Amino acid sequence: MTQIQLSDAQAVILSTACAREDGAVFPVTASLKGGAVGNVCKSLLKQGLIEEIAATDLNTVWRHDEERGPITLRATPLAYSTLGITDEQDETPPVETPTAPIQRRKGTKQETLIEMLRAEGGATIDEIATALDWRPHTIRGAMSGALKKKLGLTITSEKVEGRGRAYMIADD
């Protein structure tokens, strides 16, 4: 079997996860800046050292999936063997138990934005700006960043006569 070479950051994140009872990667205790945590986690995912599972705690969310909801990461048996940890956790990883759906906070501006975009005919930038008291650049940033990238929603737009460009969430 080939030995997997780990960077210092990968080793720290992986050993911290393996030390936890449930093998959870988050919260990350390493002092990494910017997108470094994301890059390290993507690399560990590619190598099969960590895996995606349904998140039960909103503070440990890695990404949001349209079908599965919030997703978090945990160490795989390969991670334990790569680090030389040989206890019973190697053979019996924590069992994924079905849990109640995660309750999102109610009454947030993000929730209002999603409701407006899901409404029949969607919403224009001006309508959203009036409802949320946001500037147009903040609305476009929230749609492209929080909704598209983080939550994985598909946002479409179309020009509507007499109304302008209307944005809506496409149902896949």
C-alpha positions in Angstrom: 0.0 0.0 0.0 1.3 3.4 -0.9 1.9 5.9 1.9 -0.2 9.1 1.6 1.9 12.3 2.0 0.1 14.9 4.0 1.0 18.6 4.3 1.2 20.1 7.8 -2.2 21.7 7.5 -3.7 18.4 6.3 -2.1 16.5 9.1 -3.4 19.0 11.8 -6.9 19.0 10.5 -7.0 15.2 10.0 -5.5 14.4 13.4 -7.9 16.7 15.1 -10.8 15.1 13.4 -9.6 11.6 14.2 -9.1 12.6 17.9 -12.8 13.5 18.1 -15.3 10.7 19.1 -17.4 11.3 16.0 -14.5 12.0 13.6 -15.9 15.5 12.8 -13.7 17.8 10.8 -15.5 21.0 12.0 -14.9 23.1 13.9 -11.4 23.4 12.5 -8.9 24.4 15.2 -6.0 25.0 12.9 -5.1 28.7 12.4 -5.6 28.8 8.6 -6.6 32.0 6.8 -8.8 32.8 3.9 -9.8 29.9 1.7 -7.1 27.6 3.0 -9.4 25.4 5.1 -11.6 24.9 2.0 -8.6 24.0 -0.1 -7.2 21.5 2.5 -10.6 19.9 2.9 -11.1 19.6 -0.9 -7.7 17.9 -1.1 -8.6 15.5 1.8 -11.9 14.7 0.1 -10.1 13.8 -3.2 -7.8 11.5 -1.4 -10.7 9.8 0.4 -9.4 10.7 3.9 -12.6 12.5 4.8 -16.2 12.1 3.6 -19.4 14.2 3.4 -22.3 13.4 5.7 -25.5 15.1 6.7 -24.9 17.9 9.3 -26.8 17.8 12.6 -25.3 21.0 13.9 -25.5 24.3 11.8 -22.1 25.4 13.2 -20.4 22.5 11.4 -21.8 23.0 7.9 -19.3 22.5 5.1 -21.8 23.2 2.2 -25.5 23.0 1.4 -26.9 20.4 -1.0 -30.3 20.9 -2.6 -31.4 17.3 -1.9 -29.5 16.4 1.2 -29.5 19.8 3.0 -26.6 20.9 5.1 -23.4 18.7 4.7 -20.5 18.4 7.1 -17.2 16.4 6.9 -15.8 13.5 9.0 -12.7 11.3 8.9 -12.9 8.0 7.0 -11.3 4.7 8.2 -8.5 5.4 5.6 -7.7 8.6 7.6 -7.2 6.6 10.8 -4.9 4.0 9.2 -3.0 6.8 7.4 -2.3 8.4 10.7 -1.4 5.1 12.3 -4.4 5.1 14.6 -5.4 1.5 15.1 -8.2 1.2 17.6 -11.7 -0.1 17.1 -12.8 3.1 15.4 -10.9 1.9 12.3 -13.3 -1.0 11.8 -16.5 0.5 13.0 -16.9 4.2 12.0 -19.7 6.2 13.6 -23.1 5.1 12.2 -25.0 7.8 10.4 -28.4 8.0 12.1 -31.3 9.8 10.5 -32.2 13.0 12.4 -34.9 15.5 12.2 -34.5 18.1 9.5 -32.3 21.1 10.5 -34.3 24.1 11.6 -33.1 27.3 9.9 -33.5 30.6 11.7 -36.8 32.3 10.9 -37.3 35.9 9.9 -33.8 36.5 8.4 -33.2 38.7 5.4 -31.8 35.7 3.6 -35.0 33.8 4.2 -37.0 36.8 3.0 -34.8 37.0 -0.2 -35.4 33.3 -0.9 -39.1 33.6 -0.4 -39.2 36.6 -2.8 -37.2 34.8 -5.4 -39.5 31.7 -5.1 -42.7 33.7 -5.5 -44.6 33.6 -8.7 -42.8 35.9 -11.2 -39.8 36.3 -8.9 -38.6 39.7 -7.8 -36.7 42.6 -9.3 -33.6 44.3 -7.7 -35.8 47.3 -6.9 -38.4 45.2 -5.2 -35.9 43.4 -3.1 -34.0 46.6 -2.2 -37.3 48.1 -0.9 -38.3 45.0 1.1 -34.9 44.4 2.7 -33.5 47.9 2.8 -30.4 46.7 0.9 -28.3 48.4 -1.8 -28.5 46.7 -5.3 -24.8 45.5 -5.1 -25.6 43.8 -1.8 -28.5 42.0 -3.3 -26.5 40.8 -6.3 -23.7 39.7 -4.0 -26.1 37.8 -1.7 -27.6 36.0 -4.8 -24.3 35.0 -6.3 -22.5 34.3 -3.0 -24.9 33.0 -0.4 -27.6 31.6 -2.5 -25.7 30.2 -5.6 -22.3 29.3 -4.1 -23.1 28.4 -0.5 -26.7 27.0 -0.8 -26.3 25.7 -4.3 -29.5 27.3 -5.6 -30.0 28.0 -9.3 -31.1 31.6 -9.9 -32.4 32.6 -13.3 -33.5 36.0 -14.6 -35.7 37.3 -17.4 -36.7 40.6 -18.7 -40.3 41.4 -17.9 -42.2 44.1 -19.8 -43.0 47.1 -17.6 -41.1 45.6 -14.6 -37.5 45.2 -15.7 -35.3 42.2 -15.0 -36.9 39.7 -12.6 -34.8 37.1 -10.7 -36.2 33.8 -9.5 -35.0 30.5 -8.1 -35.3 27.7 -10.7 -36.8 24.5 -9.4 -34.6 21.7 -10.6 
